[in-house]
């Protein structure tokens, strides 16, 4: 399967702002007749409305691939030139982790200039951006796993890759029976129970992991999925935010935050998290296209909804949401039926 997002070469633009003021609306304004030189420019501001007094990173994408990443000047101002017409996403974020990233969708016409005001909002919890890696806790690294338990665990992983969840659960159960303190095996056993809809059994194993290792990302994340299964979206968000406070680089956590926000009707926040999961990459996040299609359909944005659902079907022709995506595509094509 092709990756949901392939990062292109990062281009750093340098620029100098004059004394011209920046409009704070999102409507494009005809400033130039040059059809090959459209511009997105703007300012990142604090929740109070005051200017940001340090640098922010601005990422420009199509929603499917990153086009460029630049930094604002010290006043929070930025400018992106030489753009063609199309639909773009502009994401602003600070490197200190104090503020939530903010995302805006921009329809850019030929030769137009769009002015943006991107207002930051404080995070409910502090999140640190870490390199994108598989999270293995220090507690897991310290464990001296018996060879026979490790063998059962490895057999379980092979069964997971073959999508044989019952067989995988059986091997993980054997690993835990041999070595009850085996955190990775217990966490993966709970994950199989989740897939098999044994929600209470899954939760028990995640709770055991967290009792021994409170900062275990995988268990925190999976506890969020337990709450998603129970349709307790606020409860899910509590665990998912705890998970990204441990490792905010995991795109799949941002995906599920976006899904939970969508279910709660927080459309702007849902869009920001879903787009961010696509920008961060990973095959697991291709489902963001489907959920963005749901979001755009609810807004009545049929063109965007159609593009997003077709992106999902193209990138995940055998994905778990294919049936739902095809049904959604029919609804988009015949909205009045």
C-alpha positions, 0 to 999 in steps of 0.5 A, a space after each residue: 500500500 502506498 503511504 498516505 503521505 510522502 514527505 517532499 523536500 523541505 524548502 525554507 523560504 527567507 523573506 522580509 516584511 515591510 510595514 504593510 498590514 495583514 488582513 485577518 479574514 480568510 477571503 482571497 483578495 485580488 492583489 496581482 494579475 500574475 497567474 503563476 505567482 499566487 501567495 499565502 501569507 499571514 500571521 500567527 497570534 497568541 490567544 490574546 490576539 497579541 503577536 507571537 514573540 518567537 518563531 513558529 513552524 508553518 507547514 503547507 500541504 495538499 492534505 495528501 503530501 507536504 509541499 514545504 515547511 518554513 518558519 515565521 519571523 520573530 513577529 509570527 509573520 510568514 509568506 509563501 510565494 510561487 503557488 499555483 491554484 488549488 486547495 491547500 492546508 496551512 498548519 502552524 505549530 510552535 516547537 515548545 509544545 505549549 500551544 495546540 497546532 492550528 490548521 486552515 484550509 485555503 482555496 487559492 485561485 490563480 494569481 491571488 493572495 490570501 491573508 491568514 490569521 492563525 490564532 494559537 490555543 493553549 494545550 490542556 496538557 504539555 506535549 513534547 515532540 519526539 522522533 517518530 519511532 515505535 515506543 518501547 518503555 524503559 520498563 519493557 527494556 529492563 525486563 529479562 524475558 524467559 526464552 520460551 515466553 519470548 518465542 511465544 510472543 514472536 509467534 504471536 507477532 507473526 500471527 498478527 501480521 497474517 491478521 489471524 487475531 485468534 491465533 495471535 491471542 493464543 500465543 500472547 496468552 501462552 507468553 503471559 502464562 509463562 512470564 506474567 510480568 511480560 508487559 509487551 505480550 500483555 499489551 498485545 494480548 489486550 490489543 487482540 482482545 480489542 479486535 475480537 470485541 472482548 472489550 472488558 478483557 482487553 481493558 484488564 490487561 491494559 490496566 495491569 500494564 499501567 499499574 506496573 508501567 504508568 507511562 507506557 504509551 501503548 497501554 495508554 493509547 489502547 485504553 483510549 481505544 477501549 473508550 472509543 469502543 464504548 462510545 465514551 469519546 471524552 473518556 477516550 480523549 483523556 487517555 489519548 492526550 495522556 498517550 501523546 504527552 508520552 510520545 506526540 510523534 505517533 500519528 495514529 494517536 492524532 488520527 484517533 483524537 480527530 475521530 473522537 473530536 468528529 464524533 463529539 461535533 468539534 469539527 475544526 479541531 477534528 479537521 486539524 487532528 485528522 490533517 495532522 495525522 496525514 501530514 505526519 505519515 504512516 499507512 495506519 493513518 489512511 483512514 483519516 481520508 475517510 473521516 475527513 470525507 465524513 466531516 466535509 459531507 456534514 459541512 456540505 462541501 461535496 467536492 472535498 468530501 468526494 476527493 477525500 473518500 476517493 483518496 481513501 479508496 485509492 490508497 486502501 483498496 482492501 482497507 477495513 473501511 472500504 464498504 463504508 467508504 463506498 457507501 459514503 461515495 454513493 451518498 456524496 454523488 446523490 446527496 438528495 436521495 
